[in-house]
Amino acid sequence: MEKLKAKKILNLLDNYIKNPETELEYSTNFKLLVAVILSAQCTDKRVNMVTKELFKEFNTPWDFANMPLGVLEEKIHACGFYHNKAKNIIACSKKLVEEFDGQVPSDFESLCSLPGVGRKTANVMLIVAFNTPAIPVDTHIFRVSNRIGLTNAKTEAECEKQLMELFGDNKAIWGKLHHLILLFGRYHCKAIKPECSTCILSKYCKHYNNKG
């Protein structure tokens, strides 16, 4: 997609979606990191319900590093994949305590060195916690970007690269771009039954204009 059309799509989304920011609730960078790990294949709404109770008792990397695996599994059970998530959160907390003085690192490589933290999670931390340009690509970003025609990617990594190239002239908007596309995908351009007939992007959308 040419950059002029991409810019028009960005402007339409920016005018349509209010408060393009994460819907995860947190008060520290560490709590955000835990929430992002829990959000894998789980809704932010459910994560917020779980962390609201979890963080009343456990707040710091030291708290989680010393928590028995079974205790954490029980507390995060509702988020799904609770065994792996609990294992990763405890291991991540231990590494933060042992190697980073309990502080969440602010660079991509260090973030990716933490258990349970992949490229997408690291990029989310960069844009939300540290205001560093990045474009995290989750299932919503991947689906919507390909569906609209912003990208033509076979993998999430490829999608990220194409979006970075398409909007490379202004890295400062990368974080906002992520949230605009994510929220648009979550509430409007859904995986099943996207709201095409009332879509603000129908004029530019590859999927809509190729129907039939």
One Martini backbone bead per residue (centre of mass of N, CA, C, O) as a GRO file, in nm:
protein
  212
    1MET     BB    1   0.097   0.036   0.021
    2GLU     BB    2   0.067   0.352   0.004
    3LYS     BB    3   0.141   0.616   0.213
    4LEU     BB    4  -0.106   0.796   0.167
    5LYS     BB    5  -0.324   0.584   0.233
    6ALA     BB    6  -0.216   0.514   0.514
    7LYS     BB    7  -0.257   0.797   0.632
    8LYS     BB    8  -0.566   0.805   0.598
    9ILE     BB    9  -0.624   0.566   0.779
   10LEU     BB   10  -0.497   0.681   1.035
   11ASN     BB   11  -0.681   0.933   1.055
   12LEU     BB   12  -0.949   0.784   1.078
   13LEU     BB   13  -0.879   0.627   1.337
   14ASP     BB   14  -0.806   0.877   1.513
   15ASN     BB   15  -1.105   0.999   1.492
   16TYR     BB   16  -1.262   0.732   1.599
   17ILE     BB   17  -1.057   0.668   1.832
   18LYS     BB   18  -1.060   0.676   2.168
   19ASN     BB   19  -0.804   0.627   2.350
   20PRO     BB   20  -0.517   0.498   2.230
   21GLU     BB   21  -0.482   0.241   2.458
   22THR     BB   22  -0.438   0.046   2.697
   23GLU     BB   23  -0.659  -0.189   2.887
   24LEU     BB   24  -0.464  -0.233   3.091
   25GLU     BB   25  -0.414  -0.264   3.441
   26TYR     BB   26  -0.176  -0.041   3.607
   27SER     BB   27   0.116   0.092   3.827
   28THR     BB   28   0.355  -0.075   3.704
   29ASN     BB   29   0.584  -0.224   3.509
   30PHE     BB   30   0.555  -0.502   3.635
   31LYS     BB   31   0.247  -0.528   3.616
   32LEU     BB   32   0.240  -0.502   3.313
   33LEU     BB   33   0.407  -0.752   3.247
   34VAL     BB   34   0.216  -0.955   3.374
   35ALA     BB   35  -0.034  -0.877   3.205
   36VAL     BB   36   0.087  -0.941   2.926
   37ILE     BB   37   0.139  -1.237   2.976
   38LEU     BB   38  -0.166  -1.303   3.045
   39SER     BB   39  -0.290  -1.198   2.755
   40ALA     BB   40  -0.240  -1.451   2.622
   41GLN     BB   41  -0.519  -1.570   2.497
   42CYS     BB   42  -0.660  -1.310   2.638
   43THR     BB   43  -0.848  -1.087   2.781
   44ASP     BB   44  -0.824  -0.785   2.929
   45LYS     BB   45  -1.069  -0.810   3.112
   46ARG     BB   46  -0.977  -1.070   3.256
   47VAL     BB   47  -0.704  -0.976   3.353
   48ASN     BB   48  -0.813  -0.747   3.534
   49MET     BB   49  -0.967  -0.933   3.725
   50VAL     BB   50  -0.717  -1.093   3.822
   51THR     BB   51  -0.516  -0.857   3.905
   52LYS     BB   52  -0.688  -0.717   4.116
   53GLU     BB   53  -0.636  -0.955   4.320
   54LEU     BB   54  -0.336  -1.026   4.294
   55PHE     BB   55  -0.218  -0.726   4.370
   56LYS     BB   56  -0.307  -0.725   4.671
   57GLU     BB   57  -0.067  -0.944   4.750
   58PHE     BB   58   0.106  -0.906   4.474
   59ASN     BB   59   0.373  -0.665   4.347
   60THR     BB   60   0.659  -0.797   4.316
   61PRO     BB   61   0.926  -0.977   4.220
   62TRP     BB   62   0.968  -1.098   4.503
   63ASP     BB   63   0.690  -1.218   4.541
   64PHE     BB   64   0.697  -1.407   4.281
   65ALA     BB   65   0.971  -1.557   4.328
   66ASN     BB   66   0.838  -1.690   4.613
   67MET     BB   67   0.614  -1.838   4.467
   68PRO     BB   68   0.426  -2.091   4.438
   69LEU     BB   69   0.313  -2.236   4.162
   70GLY     BB   70   0.025  -2.328   4.261
   71VAL     BB   71  -0.069  -2.050   4.356
   72LEU     BB   72  -0.054  -1.900   4.084
   73GLU     BB   73  -0.230  -2.089   3.919
   74GLU     BB   74  -0.489  -2.035   4.080
   75LYS     BB   75  -0.496  -1.714   4.033
   76ILE     BB   76  -0.467  -1.754   3.688
   77HIS     BB   77  -0.665  -1.964   3.563
   78ALA     BB   78  -0.869  -1.771   3.393
   79CYS     BB   79  -0.639  -1.707   3.158
   80GLY     BB   80  -0.500  -1.942   3.080
   81PHE     BB   81  -0.226  -2.120   3.055
   82TYR     BB   82  -0.128  -2.127   3.367
   83HIS     BB   83   0.131  -2.292   3.382
   84ASN     BB   84   0.318  -2.131   3.192
   85LYS     BB   85   0.264  -1.851   3.309
   86ALA     BB   86   0.359  -1.908   3.597
   87LYS     BB   87   0.642  -2.004   3.529
   88ASN     BB   88   0.731  -1.741   3.383
   89ILE     BB   89   0.677  -1.532   3.607
   90ILE     BB   90   0.870  -1.652   3.814
   91ALA     BB   91   1.127  -1.654   3.636
   92CYS     BB   92   1.120  -1.354   3.569
   93SER     BB   93   1.138  -1.250   3.861
   94LYS     BB   94   1.409  -1.378   3.929
   95LYS     BB   95   1.572  -1.228   3.710
   96LEU     BB   96   1.510  -0.943   3.804
   97VAL     BB   97   1.642  -0.977   4.081
   98GLU     BB   98   1.931  -1.098   3.991
   99GLU     BB   99   1.989  -0.885   3.719
  100PHE     BB  100   1.779  -0.600   3.776
  101ASP     BB  101   1.692  -0.509   4.068
  102GLY     BB  102   1.368  -0.534   3.998
  103GLN     BB  103   1.384  -0.414   3.710
  104VAL     BB  104   1.253  -0.317   3.419
  105PRO     BB  105   1.371  -0.321   3.126
  106SER     BB  106   1.423  -0.081   2.832
  107ASP     BB  107   1.528  -0.307   2.639
  108PHE     BB  108   1.481  -0.544   2.406
  109GLU     BB  109   1.694  -0.761   2.477
  110SER     BB  110   1.635  -0.781   2.782
  111LEU     BB  111   1.339  -0.851   2.761
  112CYS     BB  112   1.387  -1.118   2.583
  113SER     BB  113   1.548  -1.262   2.830
  114LEU     BB  114   1.281  -1.312   2.951
  115PRO     BB  115   1.063  -1.512   3.069
  116GLY     BB  116   0.781  -1.492   2.849
  117VAL     BB  117   0.942  -1.293   2.645
  118GLY     BB  118   0.868  -1.165   2.349
  119ARG     BB  119   0.841  -0.955   2.095
  120LYS     BB  120   0.560  -0.843   2.162
  121THR     BB  121   0.598  -0.787   2.466
  122ALA     BB  122   0.842  -0.602   2.439
  123ASN     BB  123   0.698  -0.388   2.260
  124VAL     BB  124   0.482  -0.312   2.461
  125MET     BB  125   0.674  -0.206   2.676
  126LEU     BB  126   0.804   0.015   2.508
  127ILE     BB  127   0.538   0.187   2.447
  128VAL     BB  128   0.407   0.198   2.740
  129ALA     BB  129   0.653   0.230   2.954
  130PHE     BB  130   0.891   0.391   2.744
  131ASN     BB  131   0.826   0.545   2.479
  132THR     BB  132   0.913   0.342   2.244
  133PRO     BB  133   0.957   0.265   1.933
  134ALA     BB  134   0.694   0.041   1.819
  135ILE     BB  135   0.532  -0.272   1.670
  136PRO     BB  136   0.313  -0.458   1.789
  137VAL     BB  137   0.214  -0.804   1.699
  138ASP     BB  138  -0.092  -0.936   1.685
  139THR     BB  139  -0.377  -1.075   1.580
  140HIS     BB  140  -0.512  -0.805   1.514
  141ILE     BB  141  -0.291  -0.670   1.349
  142PHE     BB  142  -0.257  -0.894   1.141
  143ARG     BB  143  -0.545  -0.905   1.034
  144VAL     BB  144  -0.607  -0.604   0.966
  145SER     BB  145  -0.362  -0.535   0.789
  146ASN     BB  146  -0.429  -0.752   0.573
  147ARG     BB  147  -0.726  -0.684   0.515
  148ILE     BB  148  -0.687  -0.388   0.426
  149GLY     BB  149  -0.359  -0.358   0.304
  150LEU     BB  150  -0.106  -0.266   0.461
  151THR     BB  151  -0.045  -0.572   0.431
  152ASN     BB  152   0.152  -0.881   0.308
  153ALA     BB  153   0.154  -1.124   0.541
  154LYS     BB  154   0.261  -1.444   0.693
  155THR     BB  155   0.377  -1.295   0.944
  156GLU     BB  156   0.428  -1.106   1.222
  157ALA     BB  157   0.715  -1.012   1.149
  158GLU     BB  158   0.641  -0.913   0.865
  159CYS     BB  159   0.428  -0.711   0.954
  160GLU     BB  160   0.611  -0.531   1.120
  161LYS     BB  161   0.806  -0.452   0.893
  162GLN     BB  162   0.593  -0.323   0.702
  163LEU     BB  163   0.492  -0.106   0.900
  164MET     BB  164   0.765   0.032   0.946
  165GLU     BB  165   0.798   0.115   0.648
  166LEU     BB  166   0.526   0.267   0.603
  167PHE     BB  167   0.586   0.441   0.900
  168GLY     BB  168   0.898   0.555   0.897
  169ASP     BB  169   0.862   0.877   0.897
  170ASN     BB  170   0.699   0.824   1.198
  171LYS     BB  171   0.784   0.682   1.493
  172ALA     BB  172   0.600   0.835   1.706
  173ILE     BB  173   0.325   0.664   1.599
  174TRP     BB  174   0.350   0.358   1.656
  175GLY     BB  175   0.194   0.321   1.921
  176LYS     BB  176  -0.074   0.433   1.818
  177LEU     BB  177  -0.109   0.243   1.582
  178HIS     BB  178  -0.138  -0.013   1.745
  179HIS     BB  179  -0.396   0.075   1.906
  180LEU     BB  180  -0.581   0.140   1.671
  181ILE     BB  181  -0.581  -0.141   1.536
  182LEU     BB  182  -0.652  -0.312   1.779
  183LEU     BB  183  -0.927  -0.175   1.853
  184PHE     BB  184  -1.055  -0.213   1.576
  185GLY     BB  185  -1.037  -0.526   1.587
  186ARG     BB  186  -1.188  -0.577   1.859
  187TYR     BB  187  -1.471  -0.392   1.776
  188HIS     BB  188  -1.491  -0.419   1.438
  189CYS     BB  189  -1.253  -0.596   1.289
  190LYS     BB  190  -1.340  -0.888   1.316
  191ALA     BB  191  -1.289  -1.215   1.267
  192ILE     BB  192  -1.600  -1.234   1.307
  193LYS     BB  193  -1.802  -1.036   1.163
  194PRO     BB  194  -1.734  -0.781   1.021
  195GLU     BB  195  -1.818  -0.424   0.997
  196CYS     BB  196  -1.841  -0.339   0.677
  197SER     BB  197  -2.106  -0.160   0.625
  198THR     BB  198  -1.982   0.063   0.863
  199CYS     BB  199  -1.703   0.124   0.763
  200ILE     BB  200  -1.453   0.376   0.753
  201LEU     BB  201  -1.252   0.188   0.545
  202SER     BB  202  -1.394   0.085   0.279
  203LYS     BB  203  -1.252   0.261   0.059
  204TYR     BB  204  -0.953   0.112   0.137
  205CYS     BB  205  -1.035  -0.184   0.153
  206LYS     BB  206  -0.941  -0.482   0.028
  207HIS     BB  207  -1.163  -0.676   0.121
  208TYR     BB  208  -1.417  -0.509   0.046
  209ASN     BB  209  -1.327  -0.453  -0.268
  210ASN     BB  210  -1.302  -0.786  -0.324
  211LYS     BB  211  -1.579  -0.851  -0.309
  212GLY     BB  212  -1.714  -1.061  -0.553
   0.00000   0.00000   0.00000
